[in-house]
Amino acid sequence: MITEQDITTVIGATAIDNDGDQIGTVSEVYLDDQSGRPEWATVKTGLFGTKETFIPLAQAQLSGEELRFPYDKATVKDAPTIEAEGHLSPAEETELYRYYGIAEGTADNRGTEQTTTTGTAGLTEGHADQREDRRDAPGTVGHDTSGPTTDDAMTRSEERLQVGTEAVETGRARLRKHVVTENVTRTVPVSHEEVRIEREPITDANRGEALDGPALSEEEHQVTLHAERPVVTKETVPVERVRLSTETVTDQAQVSEQVAHEEIEQVEGDVHPTDGNR
């Protein structure tokens, strides 16, 4: 059970779901106006912790710097969005109780109560008035306006910008092939036969062939001519392999966001002497 003494540790603790997964960071604690009990915690979720979600503290368990809840991460992130601005109305509180499955009777019993937030280790103003003001007690050296006196120091807090990265799809590249026709010219040597007349004198060697046949006659002699011509054939052969690959190129991106911090300064005030016997 989370008590008032745990508020300092709860704020800034890491919220863990029932599976051990990290939900976010606890930023605020809401106290019941009448009893002063811690009732709700807001956890920063979403990208860079930009969303705050309410989670009931009734069954939360604090372990070191971790605050464990009996809900899974998805349930917490889908909780109703409440713009409380430091205060929960009865209707908003009832809506949250019903979402988290807490008994309707429990929500009804608290229907007339309201809760107020505290962003530090202190209490709500209404509850602080019920505490004893020990500013003048022996040994008291300071007074924190957000709650009872603790010590002689004031805590200064500031927001820290946490920037991360996520992978998103920016586009797609694909390979496509198509057929392109082009003219290719090649020079090929070709040969052909041509007719020429050869004359030879009559000799003793060819006299017999020359006198073979009638003395005078008409006749024809035929020779077949040949020529080469180009013959074209085509074949398909693989010439290369083409694929797509990716490489990671790192650039520098600037992120601007407003962060708040507290400043402490001395203010003038009345100084009342105290009696050492008090």
Backbone bond lengths (Angstrom), bond angles and torsions (degrees), N, CA, C in turn:
res aa  C-N    CA-C-N  psi(-1)  N-CA   C-N-CA  omega(-1)  CA-C   N-CA-C  phi
1 M - - - 1.462 - - 1.534 108.47 -
2 I 1.327 117.04 132.81 1.452 122.23 -179.11 1.527 108.89 -85.05
3 T 1.324 117.02 127.27 1.459 122.13 -179.27 1.524 109.73 -112.20
4 E 1.349 114.34 177.07 1.462 119.09 179.53 1.521 111.02 -61.88
5 Q 1.317 116.94 -33.38 1.460 120.33 -178.49 1.531 111.96 -68.99
6 D 1.332 117.13 -17.28 1.466 120.74 -178.34 1.527 112.66 -89.11
7 I 1.333 118.37 -7.58 1.463 120.64 -171.85 1.514 111.69 -59.00
8 T 1.338 116.08 -41.18 1.470 119.05 -178.92 1.518 111.14 -58.59
9 T 1.328 116.86 -40.83 1.462 121.00 -178.97 1.522 111.77 -77.08
10 V 1.329 116.49 -34.98 1.466 120.26 -176.97 1.519 111.07 -65.34
11 I 1.351 116.72 -44.57 1.464 119.93 -179.92 1.523 109.09 -68.53
12 G 1.313 115.76 122.19 1.462 121.48 -176.92 1.519 113.54 94.26
13 A 1.365 117.01 -6.56 1.465 119.84 179.28 1.526 110.46 -73.41
14 T 1.318 115.51 160.49 1.462 121.18 177.80 1.527 109.47 -88.00
15 A 1.324 116.77 122.87 1.464 121.39 179.60 1.532 109.34 -81.26
16 I 1.350 116.11 129.06 1.464 123.23 -177.82 1.523 108.81 -119.91
17 D 1.364 117.42 137.74 1.459 119.44 178.80 1.519 110.69 -87.32
18 N 1.352 115.84 -176.47 1.463 119.69 -175.23 1.513 113.75 -71.58
19 D 1.336 117.62 -9.55 1.465 121.13 175.44 1.518 112.69 -99.21
20 G 1.320 116.37 1.82 1.457 120.01 -179.56 1.510 113.94 87.78
21 D 1.358 117.90 5.79 1.463 120.93 179.54 1.523 110.49 -86.17
22 Q 1.316 116.13 148.65 1.449 121.11 -179.56 1.515 110.50 -77.95
23 I 1.344 116.23 129.29 1.455 121.91 178.99 1.524 110.82 -92.37
24 G 1.321 116.39 -45.69 1.451 121.32 -177.72 1.515 110.19 168.94
25 T 1.329 116.52 -156.10 1.459 122.80 -177.96 1.517 109.53 -117.73
26 V 1.336 116.72 133.18 1.464 121.64 178.70 1.522 108.54 -71.97
27 S 1.326 116.49 125.07 1.466 119.83 -177.74 1.525 112.64 -108.65
28 E 1.351 116.92 -33.62 1.464 119.18 -177.62 1.525 110.17 -142.22
29 V 1.348 115.13 156.77 1.460 122.16 175.17 1.524 107.46 -124.77
30 Y 1.323 116.74 131.35 1.458 122.34 179.38 1.532 108.94 -102.58
31 L 1.349 116.44 128.32 1.456 122.40 -178.50 1.526 110.27 -105.33
32 D 1.319 114.78 150.24 1.452 120.17 175.42 1.522 109.03 -72.28
33 D 1.352 116.70 132.00 1.459 120.30 -175.76 1.526 112.77 -62.67
34 Q 1.338 117.09 -32.69 1.459 119.33 -174.86 1.526 112.25 -90.45
35 S 1.335 116.22 -47.70 1.468 118.82 -176.10 1.524 112.64 -91.21
36 G 1.332 117.07 -21.62 1.455 119.44 -177.90 1.513 113.63 77.99
37 R 1.332 118.16 6.83 1.455 121.32 -179.29 1.530 110.51 -75.40
38 P 1.305 118.56 143.26 1.469 120.69 171.25 1.524 109.71 -65.83
39 E 1.316 117.15 119.23 1.454 121.46 -176.47 1.528 112.88 -107.13
40 W 1.318 117.18 -40.16 1.463 121.22 -174.13 1.517 110.62 -135.65
41 A 1.316 115.01 152.93 1.462 121.89 171.57 1.523 107.80 -126.15
42 T 1.314 115.99 142.59 1.467 120.09 172.89 1.514 108.17 -103.42
43 V 1.326 115.42 134.24 1.459 121.75 -177.04 1.511 108.83 -118.74
44 K 1.322 116.63 132.61 1.455 121.85 177.30 1.521 109.23 -78.32
45 T 1.328 115.96 118.23 1.460 121.86 179.34 1.513 108.65 -126.60
46 G 1.320 116.86 -173.04 1.453 121.60 178.59 1.510 111.84 79.51
47 L 1.329 115.19 -175.75 1.464 121.93 -178.48 1.518 109.73 -65.49
48 F 1.333 116.67 121.50 1.456 124.56 179.83 1.528 111.53 60.58
49 G 1.340 118.30 21.79 1.448 120.51 177.12 1.514 113.68 66.64
50 T 1.333 117.50 41.29 1.466 120.77 -176.38 1.533 112.71 -90.45
51 K 1.306 118.90 -9.61 1.457 121.90 -178.92 1.516 109.25 -115.38
52 E 1.340 115.94 139.93 1.453 120.53 177.45 1.531 108.86 -113.83
53 T 1.317 115.44 130.19 1.452 122.19 -175.75 1.524 109.74 -121.92
54 F 1.337 116.08 139.01 1.469 121.20 179.54 1.534 110.53 -83.35
55 I 1.345 115.84 136.82 1.466 122.16 174.95 1.523 107.47 -134.59
56 P 1.349 117.80 133.45 1.467 118.92 178.85 1.531 111.02 -69.70
57 L 1.330 115.47 144.23 1.469 121.46 -179.00 1.527 112.52 -94.85
58 A 1.347 116.77 1.34 1.467 119.39 -173.32 1.521 112.58 -57.15
59 Q 1.354 117.79 -40.27 1.457 120.93 -177.30 1.527 112.43 -114.32
60 A 1.313 116.55 16.27 1.468 119.79 179.80 1.523 110.34 -76.70
61 Q 1.316 116.01 149.52 1.464 122.09 179.63 1.516 109.13 -127.09
62 L 1.325 115.56 128.06 1.456 121.68 -178.91 1.529 109.17 -94.52
63 S 1.324 115.93 125.21 1.464 121.54 179.47 1.521 108.51 -134.67
64 G 1.321 116.00 98.58 1.455 120.04 -178.12 1.519 109.95 65.97
65 E 1.329 116.62 -121.12 1.461 121.55 179.29 1.524 111.40 -100.12
66 E 1.329 117.53 15.33 1.456 122.54 179.30 1.519 110.68 -116.75
67 L 1.336 115.76 137.13 1.455 122.26 176.32 1.532 107.27 -115.15
68 R 1.328 115.96 111.87 1.466 121.29 -174.48 1.531 110.59 -95.30
69 F 1.349 114.99 134.12 1.463 121.63 179.76 1.532 109.35 -117.27
70 P 1.332 117.70 149.15 1.471 120.92 -179.87 1.527 112.83 -84.72
71 Y 1.335 117.54 37.18 1.457 122.22 179.56 1.519 109.05 -132.12
72 D 1.336 115.99 154.17 1.462 117.76 177.11 1.526 109.98 -85.10
73 K 1.310 114.84 165.37 1.466 122.39 -173.94 1.523 111.74 -60.82
74 A 1.340 116.62 -41.12 1.460 120.07 -177.78 1.527 111.28 -64.60
75 T 1.352 116.57 -39.17 1.458 120.52 179.25 1.519 111.01 -61.46
76 V 1.325 116.06 -43.17 1.463 120.21 -179.12 1.523 110.56 -65.20
77 K 1.344 117.05 -44.84 1.460 119.81 -176.62 1.528 112.85 -66.98
78 D 1.359 117.33 -25.66 1.459 121.09 -179.08 1.522 112.63 -94.04
79 A 1.333 117.39 9.23 1.461 121.02 -179.26 1.530 109.97 -64.25
80 P 1.343 117.70 154.90 1.468 120.45 179.69 1.519 111.41 -55.88
81 T 1.311 116.10 140.51 1.462 121.28 178.35 1.525 108.85 -82.80
82 I 1.330 115.34 117.19 1.457 121.20 -178.14 1.526 108.61 -117.03
83 E 1.337 116.05 122.78 1.465 120.73 173.99 1.530 107.45 -94.79
84 A 1.334 115.90 79.40 1.459 120.31 -171.49 1.523 112.57 -74.85
85 E 1.323 117.39 -35.75 1.458 122.35 -177.97 1.524 111.15 53.35
86 G 1.323 115.60 47.21 1.463 120.35 174.26 1.508 114.86 90.80
87 H 1.337 119.12 -3.46 1.467 120.10 -177.58 1.520 109.69 -153.04
88 L 1.337 116.98 134.45 1.457 123.12 176.34 1.517 109.47 -102.11
89 S 1.332 117.40 130.55 1.456 120.86 176.12 1.532 108.75 -83.01
90 P 1.344 117.48 162.01 1.464 119.61 177.02 1.524 112.94 -56.54
91 A 1.332 117.79 -38.46 1.461 120.46 -179.36 1.530 110.70 -66.22
92 E 1.326 116.97 -41.73 1.461 120.36 179.11 1.528 110.87 -65.93
93 E 1.321 115.86 -39.79 1.461 119.43 -179.75 1.523 110.40 -66.65
94 T 1.341 117.24 -40.40 1.463 120.77 178.09 1.521 111.04 -63.36
95 E 1.331 117.51 -40.07 1.465 121.68 178.40 1.520 111.05 -61.28
96 L 1.322 116.47 -41.43 1.467 120.22 -179.93 1.526 111.26 -69.09
97 Y 1.334 117.02 -41.90 1.467 120.02 178.46 1.529 111.05 -59.74
98 R 1.304 116.59 -43.30 1.466 119.95 -179.60 1.529 110.64 -66.23
99 Y 1.327 117.57 -39.52 1.472 119.92 -179.87 1.524 111.17 -62.26
100 Y 1.318 116.79 -42.03 1.467 120.03 -177.55 1.528 113.15 -83.61
101 G 1.341 116.36 4.18 1.454 119.78 174.36 1.508 113.84 74.65
102 I 1.321 117.68 20.65 1.458 120.59 176.29 1.526 108.29 -78.26
103 A 1.336 116.46 142.31 1.465 122.10 -172.00 1.521 111.23 -50.00
104 E 1.331 115.21 136.11 1.462 120.78 -179.02 1.511 111.14 -58.53
105 G 1.321 116.28 -34.86 1.468 119.88 179.28 1.504 111.79 -62.40
106 T 1.318 115.80 -37.72 1.458 118.90 178.76 1.515 110.84 -63.29
107 A 1.353 114.85 -42.48 1.460 118.80 179.75 1.522 110.91 -66.21
108 D 1.367 117.82 -37.45 1.457 121.03 -178.89 1.516 111.03 -66.92
109 N 1.347 116.53 -38.85 1.452 119.67 -179.14 1.518 111.12 -64.73
110 R 1.306 116.47 -26.20 1.452 120.01 -178.71 1.532 110.84 -100.66
111 G 1.318 116.16 7.90 1.451 118.68 -173.70 1.513 113.72 -62.87
112 T 1.350 118.94 -26.00 1.460 121.11 -179.18 1.508 111.39 -91.84
113 E 1.344 118.28 -3.61 1.448 120.95 -178.95 1.515 108.84 -98.57
114 Q 1.315 115.86 157.54 1.443 121.87 176.27 1.517 108.65 -129.26
115 T 1.335 115.30 158.31 1.453 119.49 -179.97 1.509 109.42 -119.20
116 T 1.323 115.02 148.12 1.452 122.38 -179.35 1.509 108.27 -126.56
117 T 1.315 115.79 147.25 1.454 120.09 -174.85 1.514 112.59 -88.64
118 T 1.322 114.90 156.38 1.460 122.18 167.75 1.516 107.53 -134.66
119 G 1.298 116.89 130.15 1.460 120.65 -179.53 1.506 112.76 -97.31
120 T 1.340 117.48 -0.84 1.463 121.33 179.37 1.498 108.97 -126.51
121 A 1.323 116.64 -162.97 1.459 120.72 -177.07 1.510 111.94 -86.30
122 G 1.305 118.54 10.70 1.447 120.72 -177.76 1.507 112.95 -92.49
123 L 1.377 116.41 -165.66 1.453 122.99 179.61 1.514 108.36 -116.75
124 T 1.337 117.30 171.43 1.456 120.59 173.91 1.514 109.34 -69.00
125 E 1.346 115.45 158.11 1.447 118.58 -176.82 1.523 111.58 -62.47
126 G 1.334 116.48 -40.18 1.447 119.14 179.95 1.503 112.21 -61.44
127 H 1.319 116.82 -37.97 1.456 118.97 -179.73 1.513 111.05 -79.05
128 A 1.330 117.96 -30.84 1.454 119.88 -179.52 1.521 110.39 -65.16
129 D 1.335 117.45 -31.10 1.459 119.93 179.62 1.513 111.62 -65.16
130 Q 1.353 118.41 -24.12 1.444 122.10 -179.65 1.521 111.84 -81.45
131 R 1.339 116.66 -12.85 1.448 120.59 -179.94 1.511 109.52 -87.71
132 E 1.290 116.77 155.66 1.458 122.08 179.45 1.522 109.91 -72.33
133 D 1.320 116.94 129.11 1.463 121.24 177.26 1.521 107.49 -86.33
134 R 1.330 115.64 111.54 1.461 120.98 -173.85 1.526 110.82 -106.58
135 R 1.327 117.47 26.29 1.463 118.47 -175.05 1.530 112.30 -65.26
136 D 1.344 117.20 -25.61 1.459 120.17 -179.59 1.514 112.69 -102.57
137 A 1.329 116.96 6.11 1.466 119.97 -178.80 1.517 110.30 -73.07
138 P 1.362 117.79 153.51 1.467 120.43 178.68 1.525 110.42 -56.82
139 G 1.306 116.79 135.42 1.460 121.75 178.14 1.504 113.89 86.78
140 T 1.337 118.18 -4.82 1.454 120.85 179.92 1.524 109.38 -79.05
141 V 1.310 116.64 129.02 1.457 120.47 -175.78 1.520 112.14 -119.84
142 G 1.302 118.85 -4.42 1.458 119.83 -179.41 1.510 110.69 -166.67
143 H 1.329 115.86 167.59 1.466 120.04 179.09 1.518 108.58 -141.82
144 D 1.324 116.31 123.64 1.466 122.32 179.03 1.520 108.12 -94.07
145 T 1.339 117.15 120.11 1.468 119.86 -174.83 1.510 113.26 -65.51
146 S 1.338 118.39 -15.74 1.457 119.96 179.77 1.512 112.63 -87.73
147 G 1.316 118.81 0.46 1.455 120.99 -179.19 1.512 110.93 178.09
148 P 1.321 116.73 -168.09 1.464 120.39 -178.84 1.520 110.85 -69.49
149 T 1.295 115.63 161.27 1.455 121.66 179.75 1.513 110.71 -62.99
150 T 1.319 116.13 135.06 1.467 120.43 178.82 1.512 111.50 -117.14
151 D 1.334 117.71 -63.48 1.461 119.85 179.66 1.522 108.11 -148.36
152 D 1.346 116.45 -162.07 1.448 120.23 -174.56 1.531 112.79 -95.01
153 A 1.318 118.34 14.69 1.459 121.24 -176.59 1.521 111.04 -125.98
154 M 1.309 115.52 155.74 1.452 122.70 176.37 1.534 108.24 -115.92
155 T 1.297 116.37 136.37 1.465 120.80 -178.34 1.520 110.08 -86.01
156 R 1.323 116.14 128.37 1.465 121.54 175.58 1.520 108.87 -106.86
157 S 1.313 117.45 128.99 1.464 122.57 -177.80 1.514 109.95 -119.40
158 E 1.310 115.65 159.56 1.454 121.45 176.61 1.514 109.19 -150.07
159 E 1.310 115.19 156.50 1.463 120.52 176.80 1.519 109.21 -86.86
160 R 1.300 115.96 140.14 1.452 122.64 176.14 1.525 108.71 -111.67
161 L 1.333 115.75 133.06 1.460 120.62 -179.43 1.521 109.80 -81.73
162 Q 1.304 116.83 121.41 1.455 122.78 178.05 1.528 108.48 -110.04
163 V 1.310 116.13 116.25 1.463 121.65 -176.09 1.521 109.00 -116.69
164 G 1.285 116.83 129.10 1.463 122.19 177.56 1.523 109.92 -127.71
165 T 1.282 116.12 -172.91 1.458 121.28 178.53 1.523 109.40 -131.85
166 E 1.313 115.78 156.50 1.448 121.64 173.37 1.527 108.46 -141.16
167 A 1.295 116.35 149.18 1.462 121.67 -178.98 1.530 109.38 -87.03
168 V 1.310 117.09 125.55 1.459 122.39 178.04 1.523 108.82 -127.19
169 E 1.321 115.95 153.88 1.460 120.84 179.48 1.522 109.45 -80.54
170 T 1.328 117.31 123.19 1.461 122.43 -177.93 1.518 113.06 -108.23
171 G 1.292 118.65 -11.71 1.461 120.37 179.87 1.513 110.33 166.26
172 R 1.336 116.00 177.53 1.458 121.51 179.92 1.526 109.34 -135.52
173 A 1.304 115.78 143.71 1.466 122.41 175.36 1.518 108.23 -121.41
174 R 1.337 116.72 140.55 1.452 119.97 -178.90 1.522 109.36 -139.51
175 L 1.322 114.70 156.35 1.458 122.08 174.98 1.525 109.61 -99.96
176 R 1.322 116.85 139.08 1.463 121.49 176.13 1.528 108.06 -141.99
177 K 1.313 117.26 136.04 1.454 119.50 177.42 1.529 109.68 -117.47
178 H 1.327 115.32 148.63 1.454 121.50 177.31 1.527 108.35 -144.04
179 V 1.311 115.71 164.18 1.464 122.09 -174.86 1.523 109.55 -92.36
180 V 1.333 115.60 129.17 1.464 122.43 176.68 1.521 108.02 -118.05
181 T 1.331 117.30 129.11 1.464 122.26 179.24 1.530 110.07 -99.61
182 E 1.320 116.12 132.10 1.452 120.67 178.19 1.527 109.62 -138.20
183 N 1.303 116.44 157.97 1.457 122.58 178.79 1.524 109.84 -88.36
184 V 1.321 115.52 131.21 1.459 122.36 178.02 1.526 108.13 -119.80
185 T 1.293 119.24 127.14 1.461 124.38 -178.82 1.526 109.84 -111.61
186 R 1.322 115.89 128.00 1.460 121.47 178.10 1.544 108.00 -128.63
187 T 1.323 117.77 146.14 1.465 123.11 176.26 1.521 109.51 -101.14
188 V 1.345 116.99 122.79 1.460 122.21 -176.49 1.543 108.24 -122.88
189 P 1.324 120.55 128.25 1.475 121.52 176.35 1.533 110.93 -73.08
190 V 1.326 116.58 131.16 1.474 122.05 178.04 1.549 108.11 -127.72
191 S 1.305 115.98 151.10 1.478 120.79 -179.65 1.526 110.36 -123.64
192 H 1.351 116.15 157.92 1.465 120.72 176.55 1.543 108.17 -149.40
193 E 1.297 114.53 161.28 1.465 120.86 -179.09 1.527 110.42 -97.32
194 E 1.307 116.04 138.96 1.464 122.08 176.17 1.554 109.27 -123.57
195 V 1.303 115.97 151.69 1.482 121.57 -177.22 1.526 108.86 -91.68
196 R 1.278 114.55 136.28 1.461 121.06 171.75 1.539 108.75 -138.95
197 I 1.300 116.39 149.96 1.477 121.89 -178.35 1.516 108.56 -95.35
198 E 1.308 114.53 129.26 1.454 121.37 176.23 1.538 109.15 -113.66
199 R 1.265 117.27 130.41 1.472 122.84 -179.79 1.523 108.14 -115.25
200 E 1.317 115.43 139.63 1.472 120.74 177.34 1.545 109.11 -136.86
201 P 1.264 120.08 142.12 1.472 122.67 -179.97 1.520 111.20 -71.80
202 I 1.362 114.71 160.11 1.469 120.54 177.19 1.517 107.48 -79.09
203 T 1.292 114.33 127.28 1.469 121.11 177.72 1.507 108.53 -128.85
204 D 1.283 114.36 172.31 1.459 117.84 177.35 1.519 111.05 -59.16
205 A 1.331 116.32 -29.01 1.457 118.89 -176.48 1.526 111.92 -71.89
206 N 1.339 119.00 -36.04 1.464 119.78 -176.37 1.519 113.23 -110.10
207 R 1.386 117.32 7.70 1.454 120.29 -177.47 1.526 111.44 -61.06
208 G 1.322 117.66 -42.06 1.466 120.08 -178.96 1.513 111.45 -58.90
209 E 1.376 118.37 -44.97 1.468 122.21 -179.79 1.527 109.90 -67.34
210 A 1.323 117.07 -34.92 1.463 119.38 -178.87 1.524 111.84 -68.15
211 L 1.365 118.59 -35.12 1.456 122.25 -178.27 1.515 112.32 -88.84
212 D 1.310 119.67 1.48 1.470 123.10 -178.79 1.519 107.67 -74.82
213 G 1.233 121.52 113.89 1.441 124.61 179.61 1.500 111.29 117.22
214 P 1.353 117.75 179.31 1.468 121.10 -178.79 1.523 110.70 -64.95
215 A 1.315 113.02 162.57 1.454 117.53 -178.73 1.509 110.91 -69.11
216 L 1.354 114.68 -46.30 1.455 119.81 176.78 1.527 108.92 -125.47
217 S 1.320 117.08 133.50 1.491 119.60 178.72 1.532 109.13 -163.58
218 E 1.304 112.25 166.89 1.475 119.97 172.78 1.540 109.55 -111.59
219 E 1.324 114.26 136.52 1.479 117.56 179.13 1.542 109.87 -158.97
220 E 1.313 114.60 167.69 1.483 121.58 177.72 1.518 109.14 -126.33
221 H 1.314 114.47 149.68 1.467 120.58 176.38 1.546 107.93 -131.90
222 Q 1.274 116.51 129.60 1.480 121.58 -172.24 1.522 111.06 -115.42
223 V 1.342 115.82 139.70 1.474 123.15 176.35 1.532 108.33 -125.29
224 T 1.297 118.96 132.17 1.484 123.75 177.82 1.534 109.65 -86.25
225 L 1.324 115.09 127.25 1.460 120.76 178.95 1.537 110.36 -97.38
226 H 1.322 115.41 147.90 1.485 121.39 179.00 1.537 110.08 -125.73
227 A 1.334 115.12 151.90 1.474 121.20 176.65 1.542 109.80 -148.17
228 E 1.322 116.02 148.64 1.472 121.34 175.79 1.529 109.70 -91.64
229 R 1.338 116.07 146.52 1.465 120.39 174.72 1.533 108.67 -134.93
230 P 1.334 117.92 151.73 1.470 120.34 -179.14 1.524 111.87 -66.45
231 V 1.320 115.61 139.27 1.469 122.75 175.58 1.529 107.83 -121.19
232 V 1.333 118.45 123.70 1.474 123.44 -175.39 1.528 109.67 -109.74
233 T 1.305 115.50 128.34 1.468 122.29 171.46 1.530 108.43 -130.80
234 K 1.313 117.52 156.10 1.473 122.01 -179.78 1.523 109.65 -126.85
235 E 1.353 115.76 147.75 1.455 121.89 174.26 1.527 108.53 -138.25
236 T 1.307 116.63 148.47 1.466 122.47 178.99 1.517 109.41 -99.65
237 V 1.312 115.73 125.18 1.464 120.69 -178.80 1.527 108.30 -130.91
238 P 1.336 118.95 144.88 1.480 121.14 175.00 1.520 109.89 -72.61
239 V 1.352 116.26 139.67 1.460 119.96 -178.28 1.532 113.15 -119.80
240 E 1.366 119.81 -26.23 1.462 120.43 177.62 1.522 109.51 -165.92
241 R 1.342 113.78 165.60 1.466 121.73 176.23 1.524 108.05 -114.21
242 V 1.347 117.08 134.42 1.459 121.83 -178.35 1.522 108.22 -125.50
243 R 1.329 116.92 133.19 1.463 120.98 178.66 1.522 109.30 -141.13
244 L 1.345 115.77 164.90 1.456 122.69 175.62 1.518 109.48 -99.70
245 S 1.315 117.26 138.40 1.455 122.39 174.36 1.522 108.00 -138.23
246 T 1.325 117.29 161.74 1.466 121.84 -179.95 1.518 109.40 -122.49
247 E 1.310 114.62 153.22 1.444 121.13 173.41 1.520 108.36 -135.78
248 T 1.310 116.80 147.99 1.453 122.28 -177.50 1.521 110.08 -92.26
249 V 1.317 115.32 123.60 1.459 121.57 177.88 1.527 107.55 -114.24
250 T 1.300 117.95 125.94 1.457 122.95 -176.73 1.519 110.34 -96.54
251 D 1.324 115.68 123.86 1.457 122.12 174.93 1.522 108.99 -114.68
252 Q 1.309 115.47 175.20 1.450 121.38 177.21 1.529 109.12 -107.74
253 A 1.333 117.06 126.63 1.461 122.34 178.72 1.518 109.18 -118.94
254 Q 1.312 117.43 134.98 1.452 121.95 179.37 1.524 109.98 -98.37
255 V 1.321 115.67 133.34 1.463 122.37 178.70 1.520 107.59 -119.81
256 S 1.315 116.88 126.92 1.456 121.84 179.85 1.519 109.40 -115.88
257 E 1.302 116.52 131.57 1.461 121.71 179.44 1.520 107.96 -152.68
258 Q 1.320 116.53 147.50 1.455 120.58 178.33 1.519 110.46 -84.16
259 V 1.301 117.21 133.18 1.459 122.78 175.74 1.525 107.64 -123.54
260 A 1.314 115.39 146.76 1.461 121.40 -178.35 1.519 110.01 -107.43
261 H 1.300 116.05 149.12 1.451 120.85 174.18 1.517 109.18 -144.06
262 E 1.284 115.51 157.94 1.456 121.41 179.42 1.521 109.68 -95.13
263 E 1.299 115.74 144.38 1.455 121.84 173.41 1.514 108.89 -122.23
264 I 1.290 116.14 143.79 1.468 122.32 -178.52 1.521 108.06 -115.79
265 E 1.324 116.18 128.60 1.456 120.49 178.28 1.514 109.31 -137.58
266 Q 1.291 114.93 158.32 1.460 120.53 179.80 1.516 109.52 -81.50
267 V 1.313 116.42 134.38 1.460 121.63 176.91 1.518 108.67 -118.43
268 E 1.345 115.47 148.52 1.460 120.47 179.20 1.524 109.36 -78.16
269 G 1.312 115.67 139.03 1.459 120.56 178.50 1.507 110.88 -153.08
270 D 1.327 115.39 169.74 1.459 119.87 179.36 1.510 109.51 -74.37
271 V 1.327 115.98 137.99 1.458 122.20 177.38 1.518 107.70 -111.20
272 H 1.311 116.85 119.19 1.454 122.30 -178.85 1.520 108.83 -105.44
273 P 1.309 117.59 121.09 1.475 118.78 176.95 1.514 110.10 -64.77
274 T 1.283 115.18 144.20 1.466 120.30 179.54 1.506 109.78 -114.18
275 D 1.303 114.26 148.38 1.457 121.31 178.16 1.514 108.52 -79.53
276 G 1.296 117.23 127.51 1.468 119.86 -178.49 1.501 113.65 -61.40
277 N 1.368 118.46 -16.29 1.468 120.71 -179.07 1.511 111.04 -86.69
278 R 1.320 117.49 -6.51 1.469 118.20 -178.21 1.490 110.61 -73.13
